[in-house]
């Protein structure tokens, strides 16, 4: 019995010595199995990347306050920083006084220009009306001659009609005696001679009336043409006034800019998200373009992944891929590669298979399709289709 007990004791001690080795070998096999399962399941692993927006000073100023804390949630349009843009009040006051003097000088120039312009237009208008009255007088004189000629013509035509009626009546009354009575015959010839003379005169009057009509058309045409030369705003004066107006507008803009610099400059959040970093310190002066804080978007829009040398030749822009989210709730969606980096870069440590051995790959961006819910920094499996 004692012999058997000693053998059992030695075997149990041997098992205890090999147990740590077996545990270590089993752990290594589990780790290898997990990595093998991961690489077998996914060709590439990516990280949901939120877009980070920088909020920077738009001019040289002093930071008054930052009403947000690190990791605070902000909405687009929320105030995230307040700046004072006035660093030299005396200099701004001097510039404002100079601008006011320049504007008064421009106003004086504009007033003088306007007065000179008005006087010039009045003189030209007076001269124009004086000559216009002469053209109108010509038209009226011709109209009067036409009226007089029409009156004479109408009177002669009435006389001709009476003469013709007298000749007709005389001929009817003395028809029997005209062949034998020389006196009656001579009287009839005299009446006809007067009628013929009057007919000729009427013809001459019609010719004169036609000439008057032509003179009236010519005089009226000259008057209508002269109307087009009525004085209007001169191009030279208008150009000078336009230059003065532009100078005045430039001074107004400069004055508005200086006045705006007296006011506090409020910087707002460019998007919904979280404050990811605060670099500015209250009270310090900041230069234009210096970053004050940064905001990470609440929802990521792209996935950044790295194609290893084994698959880099199979990746191209527009390639369809399948996105797999392992965490709860599990999701599967399809998208495509939108951008591929120009060179191979070192992957983030999270994507290394062994934290002691860096890995390299070519970066690429994949848009997160609508409906797929990811949080910033979440890992996503990627398979090519």
Secondary structure, DSSP 8 states (H G I E B T S, - for coil): -HHHHHHHHHHHHHHHHHHHHHHHHHHHHHHHHHHHHHHHH-SEEEEEE--EEEEE-SSSEEEEE----TT-EE-TT-EEEEEE--S-HHHHHHHHHHHHHHHHHHHHHHHHHHHHHHHHHHHHHHHHHHHHHHHHHHHHHHHHHHHHHHHHHHHHHHHHHHHHHHHHHHHHHTTTTTTT-HHHHHHHHHHHHHHHHHHHHHHHHHHHHHHHHHHHHHHHHHHHHHHTT-----HHHHHHHHHHHHHHHHHHHHHHHHHHHHSEEEEE-SSSEEEEEE---TT-EE-TT-EEEEEEESS--EEEEEE-TTTGGG--TT-EEEEEE-SSS-EEEEEEEEEEEEEEEE--GGG-SBTTB--EEEEEEEE--TT----TT-EEEEEE-
